[in-house]
């Protein structure tokens, strides 16, 4: 009876943690489609339009390791509450940028995106072990994590679509158009903060090492396959984010893709939907296919797809099933004519869907006591999701959208190299106990 009662009592916090799992994706994936708004409201380049996304991810570089230290000192629940409060403040600052003067609004928005990035980094260190513990560990705990991951992908699909609908006419888009998204985010953060602060929940056991953190970090960096894997995570997140983000800008640009913002957002959302499908497929075959094979295969297929996108003519179109808006703003579901390049780029979502798990598994194999420190380094290098897309759009400003996808091509080529060569552990002589 006691066990059942406890499980019943944990239903609400479990729901709250799943909501946070989704919020990580919701807030993170808001930054890229906001590039369309920033570009048009402030009449800036694609590179500057992507600075909000860059600010969000660069926060990971600043907070990755300090976040792990905070977790050790105050525990998971307090870290989660701190992260939620910071997330509320970050989205709140972005909201205030809509009321700031034209001269200061851009800087205020970037500040908010940076603060929100701190929150996302902290939440990423918390939600997985919290859900596992609330589920009682084992298969039930893993099941809850999978549910949370699926909701994360659903929100990644929903966000660019919702933003696209809110933008309306691209040339007249303003930060204030996106206020409904910010209301949702702040409302969820406030609700979860109140619930978690009032509910008693079990604290995951954070394993503490007798060795100093600095020694563990330097120890992890002695493994060649881990160092190359950490670079692979940097590259992977950049590819994952840059592919749909630049595609969204390309499609919404009247001089390039030439479709309305709603259609562009739904095409970008389809990329994230295919990532959800890919993750479900990957989970079903993960016990039968090695991480090396999965990463190598998806990297190769991704290279083929991005090559097709680069070399296909932009004036060649293909119908894609998406929600679209007509001249009056009325939404309808049907076939939208988009450049064929977009179809190839959308399909890359299948490839990127399973790469994080494959890279992580290969990179940390055989690390032993250095695993926790290695995870902190991984979290720092998530900043690639901000740096590479910004660089890609700098190339887009100079040489065009499709030319910028050579950055994605180079990233996928490195991931293929890592799967085939770089992931081999050549430092088995280093003691890890």
Rosetta blueprint (number, residue, H / E / L):
1 X L
2 X H
3 X H
4 X H
5 X H
6 X H
7 X H
8 X H
9 X H
10 X H
11 X H
12 X H
13 X H
14 X H
15 X H
16 X H
17 X H
18 X H
19 X H
20 X H
21 X H
22 X H
23 X H
24 X H
25 X H
26 X H
27 X H
28 X H
29 X H
30 X H
31 X H
32 X H
33 X H
34 X H
35 X H
36 X H
37 X H
38 X H
39 X H
40 X H
41 X H
42 X L
43 X L
44 X L
45 X L
46 X H
47 X H
48 X H
49 X H
50 X L
51 X H
52 X H
53 X H
54 X H
55 X H
56 X H
57 X H
58 X H
59 X H
60 X H
61 X H
62 X H
63 X H
64 X H
65 X H
66 X H
67 X H
68 X H
69 X H
70 X H
71 X H
72 X H
73 X H
74 X H
75 X H
76 X H
77 X H
78 X H
79 X H
80 X H
81 X H
82 X H
83 X H
84 X H
85 X H
86 X H
87 X H
88 X H
89 X H
90 X H
91 X H
92 X H
93 X H
94 X H
95 X H
96 X H
97 X H
98 X L
99 X L
100 X L
101 X L
102 X L
103 X L
104 X L
105 X H
106 X H
107 X H
108 X H
109 X H
110 X H
111 X H
112 X H
113 X H
114 X H
115 X H
116 X H
117 X H
118 X H
119 X H
120 X H
121 X H
122 X H
123 X H
124 X H
125 X H
126 X H
127 X H
128 X H
129 X H
130 X H
131 X H
132 X H
133 X H
134 X H
135 X L
136 X L
137 X L
138 X H
139 X H
140 X H
141 X H
142 X H
143 X H
144 X H
145 X H
146 X H
147 X H
148 X H
149 X H
150 X H
151 X H
152 X H
153 X H
154 X H
155 X H
156 X H
157 X H
158 X H
159 X H
160 X H
161 X H
162 X H
163 X H
164 X H
165 X H
166 X H
167 X H
168 X L
169 X L
170 X H
171 X H
172 X H
173 X L
174 X L
175 X H
176 X H
177 X H
178 X H
179 X H
180 X H
181 X H
182 X H
183 X H
184 X H
185 X H
186 X H
187 X H
188 X H
189 X H
190 X H
191 X H
192 X H
193 X H
194 X H
195 X H
196 X H
197 X H
198 X H
199 X L
200 X L
201 X L
202 X L
203 X L
204 X L
205 X L
206 X L
207 X L
208 X L
209 X L
210 X L
211 X L
212 X L
213 X H
214 X H
215 X H
216 X H
217 X H
218 X H
219 X H
220 X H
221 X L
222 X L
223 X L
224 X H
225 X H
226 X H
227 X H
228 X H
229 X H
230 X H
231 X H
232 X H
233 X H
234 X H
235 X H
236 X H
237 X H
238 X H
239 X H
240 X H
241 X H
242 X H
243 X H
244 X H
245 X H
246 X H
247 X H
248 X H
249 X H
250 X H
251 X H
252 X H
253 X L
254 X L
255 X L
256 X L
257 X L
258 X L
259 X L
260 X L
261 X H
262 X H
263 X H
264 X H
265 X H
266 X H
267 X H
268 X H
269 X H
270 X H
271 X H
272 X H
273 X H
274 X H
275 X H
276 X H
277 X H
278 X H
279 X H
280 X H
281 X H
282 X H
283 X H
284 X H
285 X H
286 X L
287 X L
288 X L
289 X L
290 X L
291 X H
292 X H
293 X H
294 X H
295 X H
296 X H
297 X H
298 X H
299 X H
300 X H
301 X H
302 X H
303 X H
304 X H
305 X H
306 X H
307 X H
308 X H
309 X H
310 X H
311 X H
312 X L
313 X L
314 X L
315 X L
316 X L
317 X E
318 X E
319 X E
320 X E
321 X E
322 X E
323 X E
324 X E
325 X E
326 X L
327 X L
328 X L
329 X L
330 X L
331 X E
332 X E
333 X E
334 X E
335 X E
336 X E
337 X E
338 X E
339 X E
340 X H
341 X H
342 X H
343 X H
344 X H
345 X H
346 X H
347 X H
348 X H
349 X H
350 X H
351 X H
352 X H
353 X L
354 X L
355 X H
356 X H
357 X H
358 X H
359 X H
360 X H
361 X H
362 X H
363 X H
364 X H
365 X L
366 X L
367 X L
368 X H
369 X H
370 X H
371 X H
372 X H
373 X H
374 X H
375 X H
376 X H
377 X H
378 X H
379 X H
380 X H
381 X H
382 X H
383 X H
384 X H
385 X H
386 X H
387 X H
388 X H
389 X H
390 X H
391 X H
392 X H
393 X H
394 X H
395 X H
396 X H
397 X H
398 X H
399 X H
400 X L
401 X H
402 X H
403 X H
404 X H
405 X L
406 X H
407 X H
408 X H
409 X H
410 X H
411 X H
412 X H
413 X H
414 X H
415 X H
416 X H
417 X H
418 X H
419 X H
420 X H
421 X H
422 X H
423 X L
424 X L
425 X L
426 X L
427 X L
428 X L
429 X L
430 X L
431 X L
432 X L
433 X L
